[in-house]
Amino acid sequence: MYLPASFREERLPVLHDAIDRIGFATLVTLGPDGLVATHLPMYIDASEGPLGTLYGHVARANPQWKELAGKVEALLTFVGPHAYVSPSFYPSKRATGRDVPTWNYVAIHAYGTPEAVEEAAPLLEIVTRLTNKHEENRAEPWHVSDAPASYVEGMLRAIVGVRIPISRLEGKWKLSQNRKPEDFEGAMAGLSEATSERERDVADAMRALSRPPGIERP
């Protein structure tokens, strides 16, 4: 991923938290027939390995899982909030007119060698942890154990787990840090007033930045 210094995020807790909040990845592998991508929910176990380990599952009918035995590195992309940024947000536009639109976004690339998980017990753990993660804030959470055991066993036979110890992490928070402070504030204000929740989420990500705006692109 192209990573100008202005936008680079390297703090592991920040990257792990973003992966946890996004919770949905694109798994890209290279096999005999070329590049293959699958979109799937995943969770991260931050305590497992120096950079954490990702878990998810794919349909057994999906041929991509058979490539996991090849011990070839895979790429997982997690895309956070993103939004169009209008030049009209910038005070500098009114002074010079020398501005163009851009796109602000949060993105994480995780790399690692995937492993297929076919054994029933660890596969059940993956499914249970994924379910608990997304049910925990509901008034009446659904649990895997709510379904008949025989039904769950049959469903597990239809999927294959994916375990990916992370070997490399790249984080890009492209949030107008390369702009002058007044333009950064203008973009944040403009996105804050948008009707789209996604755009307002980008404004929130800008507010949460630890680095001030005005860092020039290398």
C-alpha positions in Angstrom: 0.0 0.0 0.0 1.3 3.5 -0.9 2.0 5.0 2.5 3.0 8.7 2.7 4.4 9.6 6.1 1.5 12.0 6.7 -1.0 9.1 6.6 0.9 6.2 8.1 -0.5 4.5 11.2 1.8 2.1 13.0 0.5 1.9 16.5 -0.5 -1.8 17.1 -3.4 -1.1 19.5 -4.9 1.4 17.1 -4.6 -1.0 14.2 -6.1 -3.9 16.2 -9.0 -1.7 17.4 -9.8 -0.6 13.9 -9.8 -4.3 12.7 -12.0 -5.2 15.5 -14.5 -2.4 14.8 -14.6 -3.0 11.0 -14.8 -6.7 11.5 -15.1 -7.5 7.7 -12.3 -8.2 5.3 -11.4 -9.1 1.8 -9.2 -12.1 1.7 -7.0 -12.1 -1.5 -4.9 -15.1 -2.5 -2.9 -16.1 -5.6 -3.6 -19.5 -7.0 -3.1 -21.5 -10.2 -6.0 -19.6 -11.8 -4.8 -16.2 -10.7 -6.0 -13.8 -8.0 -9.1 -14.8 -5.9 -10.9 -12.7 -3.4 -13.5 -13.6 -0.7 -15.4 -11.2 1.5 -15.8 -12.5 5.0 -16.3 -11.4 8.6 -13.3 -11.9 10.8 -12.1 -11.4 14.3 -8.6 -10.7 15.7 -7.0 -12.4 18.6 -4.5 -9.7 19.6 -2.8 -11.9 22.2 -1.9 -14.6 19.7 1.5 -13.9 18.1 3.5 -10.6 17.9 1.0 -8.9 15.6 -2.1 -10.9 16.4 -4.0 -13.6 14.5 -7.1 -13.3 12.3 -9.9 -15.9 12.3 -12.9 -16.4 10.0 -14.5 -19.1 7.8 -15.5 -19.7 4.2 -18.0 -22.0 2.5 -16.5 -25.4 1.9 -17.9 -25.1 -1.7 -15.6 -22.1 -2.2 -12.4 -23.4 -3.9 -10.3 -20.7 -2.4 -9.8 -22.5 0.8 -8.0 -25.4 -1.0 -5.2 -22.9 -1.9 -4.5 -22.2 1.8 -2.5 -25.5 2.0 0.0 -23.9 -0.5 1.6 -21.9 2.2 1.4 -18.7 0.1 1.1 -15.3 1.7 -2.3 -13.8 1.6 -3.5 -10.2 1.8 -6.5 -9.1 3.9 -7.9 -5.6 3.5 -10.1 -3.9 6.1 -11.7 -0.6 4.9 -13.1 1.8 7.5 -15.0 5.0 7.0 -14.5 6.9 3.8 -15.9 10.0 2.1 -15.5 12.4 -0.7 -14.0 15.7 0.3 -15.1 18.8 -1.7 -12.7 21.6 -2.4 -15.5 23.9 -1.1 -14.6 22.8 2.4 -11.2 24.5 2.2 -10.8 28.2 3.2 -7.7 28.3 0.9 -10.0 27.6 -2.1 -11.6 31.0 -1.6 -8.2 32.6 -1.6 -6.5 30.9 -4.5 -8.9 28.5 -6.2 -6.0 26.0 -6.5 -7.7 23.0 -5.0 -9.2 19.7 -6.3 -11.5 17.1 -4.7 -10.0 14.1 -2.8 -11.2 11.1 -0.8 -10.5 10.6 2.9 -10.5 7.0 4.3 -9.1 4.5 6.8 -7.7 1.3 5.5 -5.6 -1.6 6.9 -3.7 -4.3 5.0 -2.8 -7.4 6.9 -0.5 -10.1 5.5 0.1 -13.6 6.6 0.1 -17.3 5.6 -3.4 -18.7 5.9 -4.2 -22.1 7.4 -7.3 -24.1 6.8 -9.2 -25.3 10.0 -11.4 -28.3 9.4 -11.5 -30.0 12.8 -14.9 -29.6 14.4 -13.8 -28.3 17.9 -11.6 -25.3 16.7 -14.1 -24.6 13.9 -16.9 -24.4 16.4 -14.8 -22.0 18.5 -14.3 -19.7 15.5 -18.0 -19.6 14.7 -18.9 -19.1 18.4 -16.4 -16.2 18.9 -17.6 -14.5 15.7 -21.2 -14.9 16.8 -20.6 -13.6 20.3 -18.7 -10.6 19.0 -21.7 -9.4 16.8 -24.4 -10.4 19.3 -22.9 -9.0 22.5 -24.7 -5.6 22.3 -28.1 -7.0 21.5 -30.8 -6.9 24.1 -31.3 -10.7 23.7 -28.1 -12.1 22.2 -28.4 -15.3 20.1 -25.9 -18.0 20.9 -24.7 -20.9 18.7 -25.9 -23.2 21.4 -29.5 -22.0 20.9 -29.6 -24.1 17.7 -29.9 -27.9 17.9 -26.5 -29.6 18.2 -27.2 -31.8 15.2 -28.0 -28.8 13.1 -24.8 -27.0 14.1 -22.8 -30.1 13.3 -24.2 -30.2 9.9 -23.6 -26.5 9.3 -20.0 -26.9 10.4 -19.4 -29.6 7.8 -20.4 -27.0 5.2 -17.6 -24.5 6.1 -13.9 -24.4 6.5 -12.1 -22.2 9.1 -9.4 -19.7 8.2 -6.6 -18.9 10.6 -4.0 -16.2 9.6 -1.1 -15.3 11.9 -0.3 -11.7 10.9 3.2 -11.3 9.6 2.9 -7.6 8.5 0.4 -4.8 9.2 0.0 -1.5 7.2 -2.4 1.2 8.3 -3.4 4.2 6.3 -5.4 7.0 7.9 -5.8 9.4 5.0 -7.7 12.2 6.7 -6.4 15.5 5.4 -3.3 15.6 7.6 -1.3 17.0 4.7 -3.5 20.1 4.5 -3.1 23.4 6.2 -4.7 23.5 9.7 -7.5 25.7 8.5 -8.3 23.4 5.5 -8.2 20.4 7.8 -10.7 22.1 10.1 -12.8 23.1 7.1 -12.9 19.5 5.8 -13.8 18.2 9.2 -16.6 20.7 9.7 -18.0 20.0 6.2 -18.1 16.3 6.8 -19.5 16.7 10.3 -22.5 18.5 8.7 -23.2 15.9 6.1 -26.4 13.9 6.0 -24.5 10.6 5.5 -23.5 8.7 8.6 -20.4 7.5 6.7 -19.2 11.0 6.1 -19.8 12.0 9.7 -17.8 8.9 10.7 -14.9 10.2 8.7 -15.2 13.5 10.6 -15.0 11.6 13.9 -11.9 9.8 12.7 -10.3 13.1 11.9 -11.1 14.4 15.4 -9.5 11.3 16.9 -6.1 11.9 15.2 -3.1 12.1 17.5 -1.0 14.0 14.9 -1.9 17.6 14.0 -2.7 18.6 10.5 -0.2 20.5 8.4 2.3 17.6 7.9 3.6 17.8 4.4 3.5 14.8 2.1 7.1 13.5 1.5 
